[in-house]
């Protein structure tokens, strides 16, 4: 079950990296001083990636918990 735990941790870290990337991307868009419509468009482009990264984090954490329970 160590493989399940470590692979789940790696997937969670990948999801966390994706979430951090989304945060930096939106922060850069806010610093750029875009208009409201342009900022809204930037946020709309990042939302699907944000949800995908959150999904990866959750799946990874579920794999870790499953590995602990089975191990």
Buried (B, 14 or more C-beta within 10 A) or exposed (E): EEEBBEBBBEBBEBBBEBBEBBEEBBEEBEEEEEEEEEBEEBBEEBEEBBEBBBEBBEBBBEBBEBBEEEE
